Amino acid sequence: MFLRKAYSMLLGLYPMEFQVQFGGEMLAVFQQASAEHRESGCVNLMLFALREMFGLVAGAARARLSNTGASGESGDLPLPSDIGSAEKYIDLMSRRVIRAISTHDFPKARIYDAQDRRARALLARLRAQPQ
């Protein structure tokens, strides 16, 4: 539980676009690998966790550095498939709409608004599904 929470927090270091696209899958793979390492002993689990955490921080730094020269707005992102990712996606699209309006880029604002509306409809469907 602690390792999962720490990993989730470190995923927050990545750019939002990356989190939306890959965060859920990365967390699921980490949980599966953690379970496998847990069976082979506490020391092995801790070594695995340390390697993963350092790798996550390094990967986040690389992702942020590679985004500095770009606008970070690479068009249509694939819609997420879970509630948490959908909420992050909506937050991202809302920020993009605001930024586009503030720079008077109204065509992009309309595109981001449409993506935001699609994501909100998806989120409503996901929340309506029985858990």
LINQUIUR-V181003 format. One record per helix or strand of 3 or more residues. SS is the DSSP state (~ for helix, > for strand). FROM is the first residue (numbers start at 1). TO is the last residue. If there is no record, write none. Layout:
SS:FROM:TO
SS:FROM:TO
This chain:
~:2:11
~:16:38
~:42:67
~:83:102
~:106:128
